[in-house]
Amino acid sequence: MEVGFLGLGIMGKAMSMNLLKNGFKVTVWNRTLSKCNELVEFGASIGETPAQVVKKCKLTIAMLSDPAAALSVVFDKDGVLEQTGSGKGYIDMSTVDPETSSKISQAITSKGGAFLEAPVSGSKQPAETGQLVILAAGDKGLYEESIPAFDVLGKKSFFLGQVGNGAKMKLVINMIMGSMMNAFSEGLVLSERSGLNPHDLLDVLDLGAIANPMFKGKGPSMLKSNHSPAFPLKHQQKDMRLALALGDENAVSMPVAAAANESFKKARSMGLGDLDFSAVHEILKMTKD
Ligand SMILES: NC(=O)c1ccc[n+]([C@@H]2O[C@H](COP(=O)([O-])OP(=O)(O)OC[C@H]3O[C@@H](n4cnc5c(N)ncnc54)[C@H](OP(=O)(O)O)[C@@H]3O)[C@@H](O)[C@H]2O)c1
């Protein structure tokens, strides 16, 4: 199966590499084209533009930073829209809002193409090991055709119905995750400032009802102020912002998420946006008696 892949950031690089390792023919494109070279070493071909990739491949996957990037790759000159049409499938796996996804869906389907949104739960490591959770919605036929690729990329895929449902599910999940990261960071700071050993806190947490892979995986590196990016903080803040907008539309009061968003915004304003979202811990550590 020949697959096009647009966007070779932290996630896209790992995902396209997995497809290559599992026997897919992959044609890649990235805005910064030089990032394609590493994939070429593993057998990928390069498309000079998104349009070129779509022209060559029946199925094209995108994994881009945010709504602006997702829209630009489809609608701009040499974009996806120029070559989509009957027999072409386009799957956007970026985390965006339902409106962005619907806009893309409408444009693709009005040209006769098939569209699926398929954001993912899981970060850099699950992307590398093919253990993502795929939250698809849109064209059911395209979903079924894409299962061989989803089986390589993820450990489980869901089909959630109409376009927008995948985006909503992903935003709810990341809103919860962002709030948890803030609560966790506050707990680490409080334990340390009140004279406890925060490593003991990690051990106790891990044995109780609120044990989870995120606390276990990120806690030790957070205590060393190691925030090398798996999920960049700027993207977590984007997801909080989009989730809060979804809350506004649905009149859902979300004071916890709003507070978490403020912490992420503050961290971004201090230049921590490219670090892992765990770097929000650094701004909480700065508060003094
Ligand atoms: N990292 C995670 O743990 C994780 C987990 C689940 C979901 N996600 C979501 O997955 C998506 C990608 O995340 P990531 O961590 O891989 O991000 P990333 O490392 O920042 O990569 C972003 C990608 O988007 C491209 N891009 C940015 N603006 C663009 C534009 N205007 N036009 C074209 N391309 C553009 C970048 O190209 P350049 O290389 O040229 O900058 C890069 O390929 C995001 O929506 C994120 O929220 C991430």
The ligand as a Tripos MOL2 file, in Angstrom:
@<TRIPOS>MOLECULE
LIG
   48    52     1     0     0
SMALL
NO_CHARGES

@<TRIPOS>ATOM
      1 N1          3.8610   15.1210   20.5370 N.am      1 LIG1
      2 C1          2.8690   14.4850   21.1090 C.2       1 LIG1
      3 O1          3.0070   13.8710   22.1680 O.2       1 LIG1
      4 C2          1.4860   14.4830   20.4900 C.ar      1 LIG1
      5 C3          0.5870   13.5050   20.9020 C.ar      1 LIG1
      6 C4         -0.6870   13.4700   20.3410 C.ar      1 LIG1
      7 C5         -1.0470   14.4180   19.4040 C.ar      1 LIG1
      8 N2         -0.1520   15.3910   19.0540 N.ar      1 LIG1
      9 C6         -0.5840   16.3690   18.0420 C.3       1 LIG1
     10 O2          0.0170   15.9800   16.8290 O.3       1 LIG1
     11 C7          0.3360   17.1320   16.0470 C.3       1 LIG1
     12 C8          1.8390   17.1390   15.7370 C.3       1 LIG1
     13 O3          2.5290   17.1660   16.9670 O.3       1 LIG1
     14 P1          4.1180   17.0560   17.0480 P.3       1 LIG1
     15 O4          4.4290   16.8430   18.4760 O.co2     1 LIG1
     16 O5          4.6220   16.1230   16.0360 O.co2     1 LIG1
     17 O6          4.5090   18.5560   16.6670 O.3       1 LIG1
     18 P2          5.8820   19.1520   16.1130 P.3       1 LIG1
     19 O7          7.0270   18.2910   16.4500 O.co2     1 LIG1
     20 O8          5.8840   20.5750   16.5590 O.co2     1 LIG1
     21 O9          5.6780   19.1020   14.5260 O.3       1 LIG1
     22 C9          4.7770   19.9630   13.8800 C.3       1 LIG1
     23 C10         4.7440   19.6850   12.3940 C.3       1 LIG1
     24 O10         3.8380   20.6130   11.7820 O.3       1 LIG1
     25 C11         4.5520   21.2910   10.7180 C.3       1 LIG1
     26 N3          4.0210   22.6420   10.5550 N.ar      1 LIG1
     27 C12         3.8800   23.5970   11.4920 C.ar      1 LIG1
     28 N4          3.3100   24.7080   10.9680 N.ar      1 LIG1
     29 C13         3.1360   24.4410    9.6490 C.ar      1 LIG1
     30 C14         2.5860   25.1890    8.5690 C.ar      1 LIG1
     31 N5          2.1250   26.4350    8.7120 N.pl3     1 LIG1
     32 N6          2.5370   24.5950    7.3420 N.ar      1 LIG1
     33 C15         2.9990   23.3410    7.1790 C.ar      1 LIG1
     34 N7          3.5230   22.5790    8.1660 N.ar      1 LIG1
     35 C16         3.5680   23.1250    9.3860 C.ar      1 LIG1
     36 C17         5.9970   21.2910   11.1560 C.3       1 LIG1
     37 O11         6.8370   21.5370   10.0530 O.3       1 LIG1
     38 P3          8.3410   22.1150   10.2530 P.3       1 LIG1
     39 O12         9.2040   20.9300   10.5450 O.co2     1 LIG1
     40 O13         8.6430   22.7730    8.9930 O.co2     1 LIG1
     41 O14         8.2740   23.0750   11.4240 O.co2     1 LIG1
     42 C18         6.0980   19.8640   11.7110 C.3       1 LIG1
     43 O15         6.2040   18.9300   10.6540 O.3       1 LIG1
     44 C19        -0.1500   18.3340   16.8640 C.3       1 LIG1
     45 O16        -1.4380   18.6620   16.4640 O.3       1 LIG1
     46 C20        -0.1450   17.7970   18.2910 C.3       1 LIG1
     47 O17        -1.0510   18.4930   19.1150 O.3       1 LIG1
     48 C21         1.1160   15.4280   19.5540 C.ar      1 LIG1
@<TRIPOS>BOND
     1     1     2 1
     2     2     3 2
     3     2     4 1
     4     4     5 ar
     5     4    48 ar
     6     5     6 ar
     7     6     7 ar
     8     7     8 ar
     9     8     9 1
    10     8    48 ar
    11     9    10 1
    12     9    46 1
    13    10    11 1
    14    11    12 1
    15    11    44 1
    16    12    13 1
    17    13    14 1
    18    14    15 2
    19    14    16 1
    20    14    17 1
    21    17    18 1
    22    18    19 2
    23    18    20 1
    24    18    21 1
    25    21    22 1
    26    22    23 1
    27    23    24 1
    28    23    42 1
    29    24    25 1
    30    25    26 1
    31    25    36 1
    32    26    27 ar
    33    26    35 ar
    34    27    28 ar
    35    28    29 ar
    36    29    30 ar
    37    29    35 ar
    38    30    31 1
    39    30    32 ar
    40    32    33 ar
    41    33    34 ar
    42    34    35 ar
    43    36    37 1
    44    36    42 1
    45    37    38 1
    46    38    39 2
    47    38    40 1
    48    38    41 1
    49    42    43 1
    50    44    45 1
    51    44    46 1
    52    46    47 1
@<TRIPOS>SUBSTRUCTURE
     1 LIG1         1 GROUP 0 **** ****
